[in-house]
Amino acid sequence: MQNLGLRLDKRGSHDVTLITSNGVRVELHFDLIERIKYPEIAKILMNIWETSSLMDNSNHHYIMSERVFYFYHIAHMAKHFENGGCGIRPFVDLWILHRKGFDGDELLEKGGLKAFENACLRLVHVWFCGERHDETTRMLEAYIIEGGVYGSLRNRVGVQQNKQGGKLRYLMSRIFLPYHILMHQYPALQKRRHLVPVYQVIRWLQIVFRGKIKKGLYELNASRNVSDEQDSVMSDLLLRLGLK
């Protein structure tokens, strides 16, 4: 940071975000995916160096094996899907990878992503190969288009509220962050779990004084506006995709 004139923006659960002097964001990943949220997937990706090979004539440039790269692509899609949507481009990439013969069936089974991959492949064949929709691909298509390129708040709240088990539990999880998430925001909490109440209050004060109350209220309003019918559809979709 000192040598290149970078400043720390934030430390996340799997990466550190730095800002260059001219405003470019640089994300340095120390994990390919969050270990706490996706333990089975993270177990597979933690061995990334053992399954990658050094590029010819390079001392630092490694290339993933085809099956691990394919697995990571599906895992990355699933992660962004749960956060509101992943856009259409990853489906284009999936179509290309599938046509090139990439697969990762064994890894996908271990990581619990086989059903998600199957649904995504069926949608790929609908969009790019002229096959007919089924109920799952119609639901998945509607979710992806609703989410746009980066995912929508409405989608994200709908997924997380469903996975938390209802609006009240979702609300409580947003007000009182779990220790494993709070710890990544405040590294001083590592091995100091007794300080969680203190840092919960610190977080609330930072939300107030950094002008993030409006964003929080917008999110809570989105949760309140999720109807029982929408919640039921979301639950059905997550079950079909093996994400619940």
VMD Tcl script that draws the C-alpha trace (Angstrom):
set ca {
  {0.00 0.00 0.00}
  {2.81 2.41 0.87}
  {4.90 1.63 -2.20}
  {2.02 1.94 -4.67}
  {0.08 4.72 -2.99}
  {-2.99 2.56 -2.27}
  {-5.49 3.11 0.51}
  {-7.55 0.47 2.25}
  {-11.25 0.65 1.45}
  {-12.53 -2.41 3.33}
  {-11.71 -5.95 4.35}
  {-14.40 -8.45 3.44}
  {-15.02 -12.07 4.29}
  {-12.83 -13.28 1.43}
  {-11.03 -10.27 0.00}
  {-9.42 -6.90 0.70}
  {-10.46 -3.89 -1.39}
  {-7.84 -1.23 -2.11}
  {-8.25 2.09 -3.95}
  {-5.54 3.49 -6.23}
  {-4.66 7.18 -6.33}
  {-6.83 7.65 -9.43}
  {-9.83 5.84 -7.97}
  {-9.49 2.31 -9.37}
  {-10.72 -0.46 -7.07}
  {-8.38 -3.43 -6.62}
  {-9.75 -6.56 -4.96}
  {-7.16 -8.94 -3.51}
  {-8.75 -12.30 -2.71}
  {-7.33 -14.41 0.11}
  {-10.18 -16.94 -0.47}
  {-12.00 -17.63 -3.73}
  {-15.30 -17.84 -1.86}
  {-16.47 -17.17 1.70}
  {-15.65 -20.15 3.91}
  {-18.36 -19.41 6.49}
  {-21.24 -19.06 4.03}
  {-20.20 -21.84 1.64}
  {-18.15 -24.37 3.63}
  {-18.54 -27.33 1.24}
  {-17.56 -25.22 -1.77}
  {-14.70 -23.58 0.12}
  {-13.26 -26.99 1.07}
  {-12.80 -27.79 -2.60}
  {-11.37 -24.40 -3.57}
  {-8.95 -24.23 -0.63}
  {-6.73 -26.69 -2.53}
  {-6.53 -24.40 -5.54}
  {-2.72 -24.30 -5.66}
  {-2.50 -28.09 -5.70}
  {-4.78 -28.30 -8.74}
  {-3.25 -25.39 -10.68}
  {-0.13 -25.42 -12.84}
  {2.54 -22.83 -13.44}
  {2.32 -21.23 -16.87}
  {5.26 -21.77 -19.20}
  {8.05 -19.17 -18.85}
  {6.43 -17.62 -15.76}
  {7.36 -17.63 -12.09}
  {4.02 -16.41 -10.78}
  {1.21 -17.02 -13.29}
  {-0.81 -20.14 -12.43}
  {-3.67 -21.67 -14.41}
  {-6.56 -23.63 -12.89}
  {-7.29 -27.13 -14.11}
  {-10.31 -27.30 -16.41}
  {-12.54 -29.17 -13.97}
  {-11.74 -26.83 -11.04}
  {-12.21 -23.78 -13.24}
  {-15.61 -25.08 -14.36}
  {-16.58 -25.80 -10.76}
  {-15.49 -22.33 -9.67}
  {-17.49 -20.76 -12.50}
  {-20.68 -22.52 -11.30}
  {-19.89 -21.69 -7.65}
  {-19.36 -18.02 -8.53}
  {-22.67 -17.96 -10.42}
  {-24.48 -19.51 -7.45}
  {-22.94 -17.04 -5.03}
  {-24.07 -14.03 -7.07}
  {-27.44 -15.67 -7.70}
  {-28.05 -15.76 -3.95}
  {-27.04 -12.10 -3.75}
  {-29.71 -10.93 -6.17}
  {-28.70 -12.22 -9.59}
  {-25.69 -12.90 -11.78}
  {-26.71 -11.39 -15.11}
  {-26.69 -13.13 -18.51}
  {-22.96 -13.11 -19.29}
  {-22.10 -16.07 -16.98}
  {-24.64 -18.12 -18.95}
  {-22.85 -17.22 -22.17}
  {-19.57 -18.31 -20.56}
  {-21.23 -21.54 -19.39}
  {-22.45 -22.24 -22.93}
  {-18.90 -21.81 -24.28}
  {-17.32 -23.94 -21.52}
  {-19.90 -26.69 -22.04}
  {-19.33 -26.72 -25.81}
  {-15.59 -27.00 -25.15}
  {-16.17 -30.12 -23.08}
  {-15.53 -28.64 -19.62}
  {-17.25 -30.42 -16.75}
  {-16.84 -30.92 -13.02}
  {-19.54 -33.43 -12.12}
  {-17.67 -34.99 -9.19}
  {-16.78 -31.62 -7.68}
  {-20.28 -30.25 -8.26}
  {-21.78 -33.19 -6.41}
  {-19.39 -32.65 -3.49}
  {-20.11 -28.94 -3.38}
  {-23.89 -29.37 -3.58}
  {-24.15 -27.49 -6.89}
  {-25.18 -30.20 -9.34}
  {-28.87 -29.27 -9.36}
  {-27.99 -25.59 -9.85}
  {-25.67 -26.44 -12.76}
  {-28.32 -28.66 -14.37}
  {-30.91 -25.87 -14.24}
  {-28.45 -23.31 -15.62}
  {-27.49 -25.64 -18.48}
  {-31.14 -26.19 -19.34}
  {-31.66 -22.42 -19.50}
  {-28.52 -22.11 -21.67}
  {-30.04 -24.60 -24.12}
  {-33.30 -22.63 -24.14}
  {-31.57 -19.32 -24.84}
  {-28.89 -20.41 -27.28}
  {-29.97 -23.76 -28.71}
  {-33.70 -23.29 -29.29}
  {-34.94 -25.81 -26.72}
  {-38.26 -25.35 -24.95}
  {-38.74 -23.93 -21.48}
  {-39.76 -26.04 -18.53}
  {-41.16 -24.63 -15.29}
  {-37.72 -24.35 -13.67}
  {-36.10 -22.53 -16.60}
  {-39.02 -20.08 -16.76}
  {-38.65 -19.27 -13.07}
  {-34.87 -19.00 -13.35}
  {-35.11 -16.76 -16.41}
  {-37.54 -14.40 -14.67}
  {-35.21 -14.16 -11.65}
  {-32.11 -13.48 -13.77}
  {-33.80 -10.80 -15.88}
  {-35.29 -9.14 -12.78}
  {-31.82 -9.03 -11.21}
  {-30.11 -7.25 -14.11}
  {-26.33 -7.28 -14.46}
  {-25.37 -6.98 -10.78}
  {-28.45 -8.40 -9.07}
  {-31.37 -6.53 -7.53}
  {-32.09 -5.73 -3.90}
  {-35.55 -7.21 -4.27}
  {-34.10 -10.55 -5.40}
  {-31.42 -10.59 -2.73}
  {-33.84 -9.80 0.07}
  {-36.25 -12.45 -1.24}
  {-33.55 -15.15 -1.24}
  {-32.00 -14.26 2.11}
  {-35.37 -13.82 3.82}
  {-36.37 -17.26 2.58}
  {-33.14 -18.88 3.68}
  {-33.34 -17.21 7.11}
  {-36.83 -18.60 7.65}
  {-39.03 -15.53 7.50}
  {-39.16 -11.74 7.69}
  {-38.57 -11.45 11.44}
  {-35.50 -13.69 11.42}
  {-34.15 -11.84 8.40}
  {-34.71 -8.50 10.15}
  {-32.91 -9.69 13.28}
  {-29.99 -11.04 11.22}
  {-29.54 -7.62 9.61}
  {-29.71 -5.71 12.92}
  {-27.53 -8.13 14.88}
  {-24.86 -9.44 12.55}
  {-23.61 -12.97 13.35}
  {-20.16 -13.17 14.90}
  {-18.51 -14.72 11.84}
  {-19.65 -11.81 9.64}
  {-18.98 -9.09 12.21}
  {-15.48 -10.50 12.73}
  {-14.56 -9.85 9.10}
  {-15.72 -6.24 9.36}
  {-13.81 -5.78 12.62}
  {-10.71 -8.05 12.71}
  {-10.06 -7.00 16.34}
  {-12.92 -9.36 17.27}
  {-10.90 -12.44 16.37}
  {-10.50 -14.51 19.54}
  {-12.42 -11.78 21.43}
  {-15.99 -12.96 21.04}
  {-16.96 -11.34 24.33}
  {-16.64 -7.94 22.62}
  {-19.41 -8.67 20.09}
  {-21.99 -6.40 21.88}
  {-19.50 -3.52 21.83}
  {-18.87 -3.88 18.10}
  {-22.56 -4.26 17.34}
  {-23.03 -0.79 18.85}
  {-19.98 0.55 16.98}
  {-21.47 -0.76 13.73}
  {-24.82 0.91 14.43}
  {-23.11 4.25 15.16}
  {-21.10 3.99 11.95}
  {-24.30 3.35 10.01}
  {-25.76 6.53 11.48}
  {-22.73 8.80 11.06}
  {-21.73 7.51 7.63}
  {-25.17 8.19 6.20}
  {-26.20 4.57 5.61}
  {-29.54 4.72 7.40}
  {-31.41 5.40 4.16}
  {-29.91 2.30 2.55}
  {-30.85 0.18 5.56}
  {-34.43 1.46 5.58}
  {-34.69 0.80 1.85}
  {-33.62 -2.81 2.44}
  {-36.09 -3.28 5.29}
  {-38.84 -1.82 3.14}
  {-37.97 -4.29 0.39}
  {-38.33 -7.11 2.92}
  {-41.71 -5.84 4.07}
  {-42.97 -5.69 0.47}
  {-42.20 -9.34 -0.29}
  {-45.64 -10.94 -0.51}
  {-46.50 -14.43 0.67}
  {-46.93 -15.47 -2.96}
  {-43.48 -14.14 -3.92}
  {-41.98 -15.87 -0.90}
  {-43.59 -19.16 -1.94}
  {-42.27 -18.83 -5.51}
  {-38.78 -18.05 -4.20}
  {-38.87 -21.06 -1.90}
  {-39.91 -23.30 -4.80}
  {-37.13 -21.95 -7.03}
  {-34.44 -22.41 -4.37}
  {-35.57 -26.00 -3.81}
  {-35.50 -26.70 -7.55}
  {-31.95 -25.30 -7.75}
  {-30.70 -27.21 -4.70}
  {-29.87 -23.98 -2.89}
  {-32.15 -24.47 0.10}
}
mol new
graphics top color blue
foreach p $ca { graphics top sphere $p radius 0.5 }
foreach p [lrange $ca 0 end-1] q [lrange $ca 1 end] { graphics top cylinder $p $q radius 0.2 }
display resetview
